[in-house]
Amino acid sequence: MRSAVVDNNQLKITELPDPKPRENELLVKSLVCGICGSDLHCLHHSHELAKSSVEIMGTAMVDSERPILLGHEFVGEVLESNQPGSPFKSGDQVVSMPFLMREEGIAFIGFGGENVPGGFSEQLLVDSRVTMKVPNGLSAEQAALTEPMAVALHAVNRAEPNRNHVPLIIGCGPIGLAIIAVLKMMNIGPIVASDFSQARRDLAKKMGADVVVNPAEHSPYDSWKEAAQTSDPELAGPFSPMFGGADLRPSLIFECVGVPGLIQQICAGAPYGARILVVGLCMEKDALVPAFPIMKELDIRFASLYSPEEFGQTLHHLANGELEASALISDTVALDDIGSAVERLSKPDSDVKILVKPSA
């Protein structure tokens, strides 16, 4: 079979043996797979990713000395099951959480070697215990958004919003835009979104943002204050004699960029008592002046990935039309065009989410 692999920081298409399912695994044909920012990071910084994952998790997420098979935002068609009495049959369209639970440990789909094909392979293996059928005739393209939208749903759940919160989204890349869509589905707003890119700001509006800001021209925190004004004490958020806030609804800030210095910048701009949810994955050392969150009594939380329940909920929100995310899809390309698609994604004004069809 053909597969897109990263080999010594080079992306190429290669021929590999067809995978063989183990117990509790399904062999599936990859129908469509989205390109994620972590795919780009793995392409350009696989050695750093391997080192940092050892420091964080105690084990390397990738083996940077061997070819890495990319792709974890996939939809597949079942070809073969190796599970007695499996609920899955040939032809079923499925999505799966991107890992295999094997005797030797967890294998991450999209970051594995030749025995763990990713979604940019013509065929791959999924664990039937974390695999779900695509319901309601949902298209494969929309179902491929399940994984990134589950990341957004988990981030919003970690933030624990209520109907009084006024969210501020810093960074309208794929995850920031996905968070806007989830907040819109939950009827949390008005939503304020900030990004330097005009194209991203336009898309933020389309995804459900009520106010969009170019931070080069206007402070997103001032724009948030304008949107959060209230004269109703029942709606007001935390108040401080030093910092005020009695005329403002509570603040919920999502950091969706992941560059050094941004958390400190948000702490400086945030109102008293704000809740900050850090979603942007920064792989570099950062610095924070603790006096800012201490004096302002800021609540800083962090989020990554999602639970099996959130993954399933996201799929059904998409299938039931409750979560509208199709505007994220910029283009769909064949496997041979994945290299040019990756280049396009390095330019923020060009695309947001490009899908690849490995079997096309």
Summary of the structure (lengths in Angstrom):
residues: 360
radius of gyration: 21.1
end to end distance: 12.7
largest distance: 67.5
contacts: 1264
relative contact order: 0.15
helix: 31%
strand: 27%
